[in-house]
């Protein structure tokens, strides 16, 4: 399986993602934001970080980079595209996934581990994972919001990927770290080939350093792509 990780000025999780993908069998290439064409890929990843210093709005300038025309075309043709944290912010700016990401509820940068419950397993990303996952978050603008009409459409189309929860899978407001509507931590497009999520699975791939639930995610993903 071949993957591509897009690097923008200010990306800081692109190398972490490269390490994670290669560890679980992807043949990964790093792609500069000013390139025009994507390498042949089974998966394209928009990594976390602070693209363009988060000026204007998080992800807004990155969404206009040259490479994004190819990423959008790839996604619209059914290609697998995953945006993590700042990558999620870029995805909403392009319109590849619905909604917006606002400042965290208490206007503070959040950096900690969280639990997420898989809300939709009928997709390549989460099929066959049967547990609550522990991932890491580190963001200032992770508060997912959409209109009531958008929320109804998202829920009707089963586009909510994961929700913030406790270790037992309870999705109550007290387990919501940033104020996201309905505890939403990740969203699909209608076709379920594009995933945007705030938590970082690439930071949880080593038991000695962090945890291994990210290992479960990536191992499951490559097996579902084969």
DAKA-V659287 format. One record per pair of residues at least 4 apart in sequence whose C-alpha atoms are under 7 Angstrom apart, sorted by the first residue. I is the first residue (numbers start at 0). GAP is how many residues later the second one is. If there is no record, write none. Layout:
I;GAP  I;GAP
//
This chain:
0;25  0;26  0;41  1;24  1;25  1;26  1;39  1;40  1;41  2;23  2;24  2;25  2;26  2;38  2;39  2;40  2;41  3;24  3;25  3;26  3;27  3;37  3;39  3;40  3;41  4;9  4;13  4;24  4;25  4;26  4;39  4;40  4;41  4;42  5;24  5;25  5;26  5;27  5;39  5;40  5;41  6;4  6;7  6;23  6;24  6;25  6;26  7;24  7;25  7;43  7;54  8;42  8;43  9;39  9;40  9;41  9;42  9;43  10;36  10;37  10;38  10;39  10;40  11;36  11;37  12;4  12;34  12;35  12;36  13;4  13;33  13;34  14;4  15;4  15;186  16;4  16;30  16;185  17;4  17;10  18;4  19;4  19;182  19;185  20;4  20;5  20;7  21;4  21;5  21;6  23;194  23;195  32;32  32;33  32;34  33;31  33;32  33;33  34;31  34;32  35;30  35;31  35;34  36;30  36;33  37;32  41;37  41;38  42;36  42;37  42;38  43;36  43;37  43;38  44;36  44;37  44;38  45;36  45;37  45;38  45;41  46;36  46;37  46;39  46;40  47;36  47;37  47;38  47;39  48;37  49;4  49;36  50;8  50;11  51;9  51;10  53;4  53;5  55;4  57;28  57;31  58;4  58;27  58;30  58;31  58;34  59;30  59;33  60;4  61;28  62;5  62;27  62;30  62;31  63;4  66;4  67;4  68;4  69;4  70;4  71;4  72;4  73;4  73;5  74;4  74;5  74;6  74;119  77;115  78;114  79;113  79;114  80;112  80;113  80;114  81;112  81;113  81;114  82;4  82;5  82;8  82;112  82;113  82;114  83;4  83;112  83;113  83;114  83;115  83;116  84;4  84;112  84;113  84;114  85;4  86;4  87;4  87;108  87;109  87;110  88;4  88;12  89;4  90;4  90;5  90;6  90;105  91;4  91;5  91;6  91;7  91;8  95;93  96;90  96;91  96;92  98;45  98;46  98;47  99;44  99;45  99;46  100;40  100;41  100;42  100;43  100;44  101;39  101;40  101;41  101;42  102;4  102;37  102;38  102;39  102;40  103;4  103;36  103;37  103;38  103;39  103;74  103;75  104;38  104;73  104;74  107;32  108;30  108;31  109;27  109;28  109;29  109;30  110;26  110;27  110;28  111;24  111;25  111;26  112;21  112;22  112;23  112;24  113;20  113;21  113;22  113;23  114;17  114;18  114;19  114;20  114;49  114;50  114;51  114;52  115;16  115;17  115;18  115;46  115;47  115;48  115;49  116;15  116;16  116;45  116;46  116;47  116;48  116;52  117;14  117;43  117;44  117;45  118;41  118;42  118;43  118;44  119;38  119;40  119;41  120;5  120;6  121;5  122;4  122;69  123;97  123;100  123;101  124;96  131;35  131;37  132;80  133;79  134;64  134;65  134;66  134;69  134;78  134;79  135;63  135;64  135;67  136;61  136;62  136;63  141;36  141;56  142;35  142;36  142;37  143;36  143;37  143;40  144;35  144;36  145;4  145;5  146;4  147;4  148;4  149;4  150;4  151;4  152;4  153;4  153;5  153;6  154;4  154;5  156;33  158;28  158;29  158;30  158;31  159;24  159;26  159;27  159;28  160;25  160;26  160;27  161;22  161;23  161;24  162;8  162;20  162;21  162;22  162;23  163;7  163;11  163;12  163;19  163;20  163;21  164;4  164;5  164;6  164;7  164;10  164;11  165;4  165;5  165;9  170;4  170;12  172;10  175;4  175;7  179;4  184;12  184;13  185;10  185;11  185;12  186;8  186;9  186;10  187;4  187;6  187;7  187;8  188;4  188;5  188;6  200;13  201;12  202;7  202;11  203;6  203;7  203;8  203;9  203;10  203;11  204;6  204;7  204;8  204;9  204;10  205;4  205;5  205;6  206;4  206;5  211;4  212;4  213;4  214;4  215;4  216;4  217;4  218;4  219;4  220;4  221;4
//
